[in-house]
Amino acid sequence: MDKTNFVLLIGIGLWFISRVRTRTWKQKNNKNGTLKLKKWERLLIGAELFTIFIVWIQLYIYPVKCQVLAGLQIPGLILFFLGIFMALLARHTLKENWHTARDFAQPKRLVDSGIYRYIRHPIYFGSLLMGLGFELSIGSWLFFIVLVIGTPFIYKCSYKEEQLLKKWFGQEYLDYKKITNWFFPGIF
């Protein structure tokens, strides 16, 4: 295993450890005691599992290299760790308000401090940066797939969350939206 793959695995490990440490485990069971997942939740779980599978394939079985991206290893690693840092910082800011997409629950309060003072969806944006950085750092043509499919997927997830937050917090959330950007401060 080369150094880049080792560094990427450390980053991925940090990412998943942070998800487990901050995850809420309160899930509702249906009448017969089994967990009933909605279609959207199944899609998100499937996307996570598919991502893990693709990472494993690329690192250990069949690297899908792209000459156009060769030499962009360092910018890729920077994007990768910037994404991880952004998501970890956001999760730390949310504290008990953070829920996985599988466990949407009304937060106790609207968080508008820390990184949320500037952007509304740093975890989603950090996830996208992490995925793009990963593919770029290993010089994979899947970088373009993550860009073309991952960006709309992240946007759709964040849009769904925006609708819930608007329903839960009403005018307070609408006022918050006026002073923050969706993903990137000052641009979008």
C-alpha positions as CSV (number, residue, x, y, z in Angstrom):
1,M,0.0,0.0,0.0
2,D,1.4,3.4,-0.9
3,K,1.5,6.4,1.4
4,T,-1.4,8.1,-0.3
5,N,-3.7,5.1,0.3
6,F,-2.6,4.9,3.9
7,V,-3.3,8.6,4.5
8,L,-6.7,8.2,2.8
9,L,-7.6,5.2,5.0
10,I,-6.7,7.2,8.1
11,G,-9.0,10.0,6.9
12,I,-11.8,7.6,6.1
13,G,-11.4,6.0,9.6
14,L,-11.6,9.5,11.3
15,W,-14.8,10.2,9.2
16,F,-16.6,7.0,10.3
17,I,-15.4,7.2,13.9
18,S,-16.8,10.7,14.1
19,R,-20.1,9.4,12.7
20,V,-20.4,6.6,15.2
21,R,-19.4,8.8,18.2
22,T,-22.0,11.5,17.4
23,R,-24.8,9.3,16.0
24,T,-28.0,9.1,17.9
25,W,-29.2,5.5,18.2
26,K,-32.9,6.3,18.9
27,Q,-34.7,4.6,16.0
28,K,-38.4,3.8,15.9
29,N,-39.4,0.2,15.4
30,N,-42.6,-0.9,13.8
31,K,-45.3,-3.1,15.5
32,N,-43.4,-6.4,15.2
33,G,-40.1,-4.9,16.6
34,T,-38.1,-4.6,13.4
35,L,-36.7,-1.3,12.1
36,K,-38.9,0.1,9.3
37,L,-36.9,2.2,6.9
38,K,-38.4,4.7,4.5
39,K,-37.5,4.6,0.9
40,W,-35.2,7.7,1.3
41,E,-33.4,6.2,4.2
42,R,-32.8,2.9,2.3
43,L,-31.4,5.0,-0.6
44,L,-29.0,6.8,1.8
45,I,-27.8,3.5,3.4
46,G,-27.4,2.0,0.0
47,A,-25.3,5.1,-1.1
48,E,-23.0,4.7,1.9
49,L,-22.5,1.0,1.4
50,F,-21.9,1.5,-2.3
51,T,-19.3,4.2,-1.5
52,I,-17.5,1.9,0.9
53,F,-17.5,-0.8,-1.8
54,I,-16.1,1.6,-4.5
55,V,-13.4,2.9,-2.1
56,W,-12.3,-0.7,-1.4
57,I,-12.3,-1.7,-5.1
58,Q,-10.2,1.4,-6.0
59,L,-7.7,1.0,-3.3
60,Y,-7.2,-2.8,-3.3
61,I,-8.6,-4.4,-6.5
62,Y,-8.7,-2.2,-9.6
63,P,-7.5,1.4,-9.5
64,V,-9.3,3.4,-12.2
65,K,-6.6,5.9,-13.2
66,C,-7.1,9.0,-15.4
67,Q,-4.0,10.6,-17.0
68,V,-5.7,14.1,-17.0
69,L,-5.8,13.9,-13.1
70,A,-2.3,12.6,-12.7
71,G,-0.2,15.0,-10.6
72,L,-3.2,16.4,-8.7
73,Q,-2.5,14.2,-5.7
74,I,-1.7,17.0,-3.2
75,P,-4.7,19.2,-4.2
76,G,-6.8,16.1,-3.8
77,L,-5.5,15.3,-0.3
78,I,-6.1,19.0,0.7
79,L,-9.7,18.8,-0.6
80,F,-10.2,15.4,1.1
81,F,-9.0,16.6,4.5
82,L,-10.7,20.0,4.2
83,G,-14.0,18.1,3.7
84,I,-13.3,15.9,6.7
85,F,-12.4,18.9,8.8
86,M,-15.5,20.9,7.7
87,A,-17.8,18.0,8.5
88,L,-16.2,17.2,11.9
89,L,-16.3,20.9,12.9
90,A,-20.0,21.1,11.9
91,R,-20.8,17.9,13.9
92,H,-19.0,19.3,16.9
93,T,-20.9,22.6,16.6
94,L,-24.3,20.7,16.4
95,K,-23.5,18.5,19.3
96,E,-26.8,16.8,20.4
97,N,-28.6,18.4,17.5
98,W,-26.8,16.2,15.0
99,H,-28.7,13.3,13.5
100,T,-27.9,11.0,10.6
101,A,-30.0,11.3,7.6
102,R,-31.5,8.0,8.7
103,D,-32.7,9.6,11.9
104,F,-34.3,12.9,11.0
105,A,-35.6,14.4,14.2
106,Q,-36.5,17.9,15.1
107,P,-33.5,19.6,16.6
108,K,-33.8,21.2,20.0
109,R,-32.7,24.6,18.6
110,L,-31.6,26.2,15.4
111,V,-27.8,26.2,15.4
112,D,-26.5,29.4,13.8
113,S,-23.0,29.6,15.5
114,G,-19.6,28.3,14.5
115,I,-19.4,27.2,10.9
116,Y,-23.2,27.5,10.7
117,R,-22.8,31.3,10.9
118,Y,-21.5,31.2,7.3
119,I,-23.1,28.2,5.6
120,R,-26.2,26.1,6.2
121,H,-24.9,22.7,5.1
122,P,-21.2,22.2,6.0
123,I,-21.6,18.4,6.6
124,Y,-23.1,17.9,3.1
125,F,-20.5,20.2,1.5
126,G,-17.7,18.5,3.5
127,S,-18.9,15.1,2.3
128,L,-18.8,16.3,-1.3
129,L,-15.3,17.8,-0.9
130,M,-14.1,14.6,0.8
131,G,-15.4,12.5,-2.2
132,L,-13.9,14.8,-4.8
133,G,-10.6,15.0,-2.9
134,F,-10.4,11.2,-2.5
135,E,-10.9,10.6,-6.3
136,L,-8.6,13.4,-7.2
137,S,-5.8,12.2,-4.8
138,I,-5.8,8.7,-6.4
139,G,-6.1,10.2,-9.9
140,S,-9.3,8.3,-10.6
141,W,-11.7,9.2,-13.5
142,L,-14.5,8.5,-10.9
143,F,-13.8,12.1,-9.9
144,F,-16.0,13.2,-12.7
145,I,-18.8,10.7,-11.7
146,V,-18.7,12.1,-8.1
147,L,-18.9,15.6,-9.5
148,V,-21.8,14.9,-11.8
149,I,-23.8,12.5,-9.6
150,G,-22.6,13.5,-6.1
151,T,-23.3,17.2,-6.4
152,P,-27.0,16.8,-7.3
153,F,-27.4,14.1,-4.7
154,I,-25.9,16.3,-2.0
155,Y,-28.0,19.2,-3.1
156,K,-31.2,17.1,-3.0
157,C,-30.3,15.9,0.5
158,S,-29.7,19.4,1.8
159,Y,-32.9,20.6,0.0
160,K,-34.9,18.0,1.9
161,E,-33.4,19.1,5.1
162,E,-34.1,22.7,4.3
163,Q,-37.8,21.9,4.0
164,L,-37.9,20.2,7.3
165,L,-36.0,23.0,9.1
166,K,-38.4,25.6,7.5
167,K,-41.4,23.5,8.8
168,W,-39.9,23.1,12.3
169,F,-38.5,26.7,12.9
170,G,-40.6,28.8,10.5
171,Q,-39.7,32.5,10.4
172,E,-36.5,31.9,12.5
173,Y,-35.1,29.6,9.8
174,L,-36.2,31.9,7.0
175,D,-34.3,34.8,8.7
176,Y,-31.3,32.6,9.1
177,K,-31.3,31.7,5.4
178,K,-31.1,35.4,4.5
179,I,-27.8,35.8,6.3
180,T,-26.1,32.5,5.3
181,N,-25.2,30.7,2.1
182,W,-26.2,27.2,1.1
183,F,-22.7,25.6,0.8
184,F,-20.0,28.2,0.1
185,P,-19.7,31.5,2.0
186,G,-20.3,34.5,-0.3
187,I,-21.0,32.5,-3.4
188,F,-23.6,29.8,-3.0
